[in-house]
Every structure is written in C-alpha cells, then in structure tokens.
C-alpha cells in the first residue's frame, strides 16, 4: 500500500472555492460560528473556525501568559499549516485586533479583511485604549485572580434573544486573559494592499467609532443592526449572506 505524502506546512491548499477563516471575539470560541459555517459551505465556501488559545474547547490552555501575541500566532500558524492563501479573514469584536496583527505578519496570504463589529486598532494601541471601562480591571482583580476576566454581563446584552441560544451560548462563554486587552499592537502599512470591509452590528460606542474610522479609511461598509453584536448566533442566515457577498467581490 502506498503511503500518502505528508503535507508540509507551507504547501498550498487547493483554493478553488473562496476560503473563509472566521475568528471569534473575547470570551467566545470557534463554537459561536456553528450556525454560520454550514450556511457558507452550502454556498460553495470553504470555512475554518479556529478557537484561540485558552478559550472554548482550548480553555484548558488558559494561563496568565496568554496574550494578544499568542492569539495572533494561533491564526498565523493555522494559515501556514493549512497552506491557505487568498483568505477572507473575518474578525469579530476583540478579533479585530487579532486579524490586524495577522495581516501585519502574513499579508500575502490574505485577500480580504472583514471587521465584524470589531476593533479597528491603530499602531501601539490596546483594546483598553478604546474601551475605557474601569469596571473590567476591577472584575479581573476581584474575580479573576488578577489576570483573567470572567464574562462581565449576560449573553442577552449581545443581542441573543432565543432562550435556546441563550442557554447554549451561556454554557460556552469562558474567561478571557486580561493581557489580551492590555497588550498594544504594533502596526506598519503591511496590510495596505488588502481589501477591507467593516460590518457594524451594534450601537456599542467603541464599535461605532471603529466603523467611522473604517469609513474614513475607505473600507467597504455594511450595517446589520437587527441581530445585535452576536449576530452570528442570533442572525446566522443574514450573517452568512453578508459574508458570502463580500467573498463574491474578491
């Protein structure tokens, strides 16, 4: 029997179909795209939904050493080991920081960046520079052993209304390492050649401000306010349709 040759990390995958990498936000995991993934695949897309270190099914890896750089490494290495190119890289919420860092490192692998109600960082800024919520630091100090953040609210505040979805998501929300919010990102102009889209889902002021900066920078722009911040859970069909339309333009 002939043994198949091992795929090396730099070997390219057959990208005959648009390739999406959907990166979740803080406290979430790859699980939050569960409804969207099959809908995109039914439209002929290839979809990856990685989980960042310390979250979701990788929560056993949560330590005080996990930071923004760790999460950027997660996605960079996934792209390399899967041999992905021409990727439509989608970042939800916190993951706007992650995909920005990924584009800084491997811009040649990315065809489109999608900021899905996400932070749009500037050089040498951290999430805390935009969020400015002192209660989060207090939460870390009082309930997070000084280095991790329990989810500070209820999933309903993110626009999830179905009781089934509320219970499903609440069971899966996990602690977020605080250093992912405090570590500043280093950016140059490496991603300037990549097409970019901002999708606004909520009225949270930090994402409204990010959307305004995106418009000033010439991003394509969409609004879908009916599903709230976690529209991939509350409005999966609409989410898949918007992402599919973005992919069709590449």
C-alpha positions as CSV (number, residue, x, y, z in Angstrom):
1,X,0.0,0.0,0.0
2,X,1.4,3.4,-1.0
3,X,1.7,5.8,1.9
4,X,0.4,9.3,1.1
5,X,3.0,12.0,1.2
6,X,2.8,14.2,4.3
7,X,1.6,17.7,3.6
8,X,4.1,20.3,4.7
9,X,3.0,23.5,6.4
10,X,3.9,25.7,3.5
11,X,2.2,23.6,0.8
12,X,-0.8,25.4,-0.6
13,X,-4.3,24.1,-0.3
14,X,-6.5,23.9,-3.4
15,X,-8.3,27.3,-3.2
16,X,-10.8,26.6,-5.9
17,X,-13.5,27.8,-3.6
18,X,-13.4,31.0,-1.5
19,X,-11.7,30.3,1.8
20,X,-13.0,32.0,5.0
21,X,-11.3,32.0,8.3
22,X,-13.8,33.2,11.0
23,X,-12.1,34.4,14.2
24,X,-14.3,34.7,17.3
25,X,-14.2,37.5,19.8
26,X,-13.5,37.7,23.6
27,X,-15.0,35.1,25.9
28,X,-16.2,33.1,22.9
29,X,-14.7,30.3,20.8
30,X,-15.0,28.8,17.4
31,X,-18.3,27.3,18.6
32,X,-20.0,30.7,18.1
33,X,-19.9,30.3,14.2
34,X,-21.6,26.9,14.4
35,X,-24.7,28.1,12.6
36,X,-22.9,30.2,10.0
37,X,-20.3,27.6,8.9
38,X,-22.7,25.2,7.2
39,X,-24.6,28.0,5.6
40,X,-21.4,29.4,4.0
41,X,-20.3,25.9,3.0
42,X,-23.7,25.4,1.3
43,X,-22.9,28.5,-0.8
44,X,-19.7,26.8,-2.0
45,X,-17.3,28.3,0.5
46,X,-14.5,26.6,2.5
47,X,-14.7,27.6,6.1
48,X,-12.4,27.4,9.1
49,X,-13.5,28.4,12.6
50,X,-10.4,28.2,14.8
51,X,-10.6,28.7,18.6
52,X,-8.0,30.9,20.2
53,X,-5.7,29.6,23.0
54,X,-7.4,29.5,26.4
55,X,-11.0,29.7,25.1
56,X,-13.8,27.3,24.1
57,X,-12.5,23.8,23.8
58,X,-9.0,25.1,24.4
59,X,-9.9,26.6,27.8
60,X,-7.6,24.0,29.5
61,X,-4.7,26.1,28.0
62,X,-5.7,29.3,29.7
63,X,-2.8,30.8,31.7
64,X,-1.6,34.2,32.6
65,X,1.0,34.0,29.8
66,X,-1.7,34.1,27.1
67,X,-1.8,37.5,25.4
68,X,-2.7,39.1,22.1
69,X,0.5,37.9,20.5
70,X,-0.5,34.3,21.4
71,X,-3.8,34.7,19.6
72,X,-2.1,36.3,16.5
73,X,0.3,33.4,16.5
74,X,-2.7,31.0,16.6
75,X,-4.1,32.3,13.4
76,X,-0.8,32.8,11.6
77,X,0.3,29.3,12.2
78,X,-3.1,27.9,11.2
79,X,-2.9,29.7,7.9
80,X,0.6,28.3,7.4
81,X,0.0,24.7,8.4
82,X,-3.2,24.6,6.4
83,X,-1.4,26.1,3.4
84,X,-4.1,28.8,3.0
85,X,-3.8,31.7,0.6
86,X,-6.3,34.3,-0.8
87,X,-8.1,34.1,2.6
88,X,-11.1,36.1,3.6
89,X,-10.1,36.7,7.2
90,X,-13.1,37.7,9.4
91,X,-12.6,39.0,13.0
92,X,-15.5,39.6,15.4
93,X,-15.2,42.1,18.2
94,X,-11.9,41.6,20.0
95,X,-10.6,39.6,17.0
96,X,-10.3,42.9,15.1
97,X,-7.0,43.2,17.0
98,X,-6.1,39.6,16.1
99,X,-6.7,39.9,12.3
100,X,-4.9,43.2,12.2
101,X,-1.9,41.5,13.7
102,X,-2.2,38.5,11.4
103,X,-2.3,40.8,8.4
104,X,0.9,42.5,9.6
105,X,2.7,39.2,9.6
106,X,1.3,37.3,6.6
107,X,-0.4,39.8,4.3
108,X,0.5,37.7,1.3
109,X,-2.0,35.0,2.4
110,X,-5.0,37.3,2.8
111,X,-7.2,38.8,0.1
112,X,-9.8,40.5,2.3
113,X,-10.1,41.6,6.0
114,X,-13.6,41.8,7.4
115,X,-14.1,43.6,10.7
116,X,-17.3,42.2,12.0
117,X,-18.4,44.7,14.6
118,X,-14.8,44.7,15.7
119,X,-12.0,46.8,17.0
120,X,-10.0,48.6,14.3
121,X,-6.7,49.2,16.0
122,X,-4.1,51.9,15.4
123,X,-0.4,51.5,15.9
124,X,0.7,51.0,19.5
125,X,-2.9,50.9,20.9
126,X,-4.6,48.2,23.0
127,X,-8.2,47.4,23.5
128,X,-8.1,49.3,26.8
129,X,-7.2,52.4,24.9
130,X,-10.6,52.2,23.2
131,X,-12.8,50.5,25.7
132,X,-12.0,52.6,28.8
133,X,-14.2,50.6,31.2
134,X,-12.6,50.7,34.7
135,X,-15.0,48.0,35.9
136,X,-13.2,45.4,33.8
137,X,-10.0,45.9,35.7
138,X,-11.9,45.7,39.0
139,X,-13.5,42.4,37.8
140,X,-10.1,41.0,37.0
141,X,-8.8,41.9,40.4
142,X,-11.7,40.7,42.4
143,X,-12.9,37.6,40.5
144,X,-10.2,36.8,38.0
145,X,-7.1,36.2,40.3
146,X,-5.6,39.4,38.9
147,X,-5.1,38.1,35.3
148,X,-8.3,36.8,33.7
149,X,-11.7,38.3,33.0
150,X,-15.0,36.5,33.6
151,X,-17.7,37.5,31.2
152,X,-18.9,40.8,32.6
153,X,-22.6,40.6,31.6
154,X,-25.3,38.4,30.1
155,X,-25.3,37.0,26.6
156,X,-28.7,38.8,26.1
157,X,-26.8,42.1,26.1
158,X,-25.1,40.9,22.8
159,X,-28.4,40.6,21.0
160,X,-29.1,36.9,21.6
161,X,-32.9,36.6,22.2
162,X,-33.8,32.9,21.7
163,X,-33.9,31.1,25.1
164,X,-32.3,28.1,23.4
165,X,-29.4,30.2,22.1
166,X,-29.0,32.0,25.4
167,X,-28.6,28.7,27.3
168,X,-26.3,27.3,24.6
169,X,-24.0,30.3,24.5
170,X,-24.0,30.9,28.2
171,X,-22.8,27.4,28.8
172,X,-19.8,28.0,26.5
173,X,-18.7,31.5,27.4
174,X,-15.4,31.4,29.2
175,X,-12.8,33.6,30.9
176,X,-10.7,35.9,28.8
177,X,-7.0,36.5,29.6
178,X,-6.7,40.2,30.6
179,X,-3.4,40.7,28.9
180,X,-5.2,40.3,25.5
181,X,-6.8,43.7,26.4
182,X,-3.7,45.4,27.7
183,X,-1.1,44.4,25.1
184,X,-0.6,47.1,22.5
185,X,-0.4,46.1,18.8
186,X,2.4,47.1,16.5
187,X,1.3,48.0,13.0
188,X,3.0,49.4,9.9
189,X,1.5,49.6,6.5
190,X,1.9,45.9,5.6
191,X,-1.9,45.4,5.1
192,X,-2.5,48.5,2.9
193,X,-2.9,46.3,-0.3
194,X,-5.6,44.1,1.3
195,X,-9.3,44.9,0.6
196,X,-11.2,45.7,3.8
197,X,-14.8,45.7,4.9
198,X,-16.4,46.8,8.2
199,X,-19.8,45.3,9.2
200,X,-21.5,47.2,12.0
201,X,-23.9,45.2,14.1
202,X,-24.4,47.2,17.3
203,X,-24.6,50.6,18.9
204,X,-21.6,50.0,21.3
205,X,-19.7,53.3,21.1
206,X,-16.3,51.7,20.6
207,X,-17.5,49.8,17.5
208,X,-19.4,52.9,16.2
209,X,-16.1,54.8,16.5
210,X,-14.3,51.9,14.7
211,X,-16.8,52.0,11.9
212,X,-16.3,55.7,11.5
213,X,-12.5,55.2,11.2
214,X,-13.1,52.4,8.7
215,X,-15.3,54.7,6.5
216,X,-12.6,57.4,6.7
217,X,-10.1,54.9,5.5
218,X,-12.2,53.9,2.5
219,X,-13.4,50.5,3.7
220,X,-16.5,48.9,2.2
221,X,-19.2,49.2,4.7
222,X,-22.3,47.3,5.8
223,X,-24.8,47.6,8.6
224,X,-26.9,44.8,10.1
225,X,-28.3,46.1,13.4
226,X,-31.2,43.7,13.8
227,X,-29.2,40.9,15.3
228,X,-27.0,42.7,17.8
229,X,-23.3,42.2,18.4
230,X,-23.5,38.4,18.3
231,X,-25.4,38.3,15.0
232,X,-23.6,35.1,14.0
233,X,-25.7,33.4,16.8
234,X,-28.9,35.5,16.5
235,X,-29.0,36.0,12.7
236,X,-26.9,33.3,11.1
237,X,-28.6,33.4,7.7
238,X,-28.1,37.2,7.4
239,X,-24.5,36.9,8.6
240,X,-23.8,34.2,6.0
241,X,-25.4,36.2,3.3
242,X,-23.3,39.3,4.1
243,X,-20.1,37.4,4.3
244,X,-20.9,35.5,1.1
245,X,-21.5,38.8,-0.7
246,X,-18.1,40.1,0.5
247,X,-16.4,36.9,-0.8
248,X,-18.1,37.2,-4.2
249,X,-16.4,40.6,-4.7
250,X,-12.9,39.1,-4.5
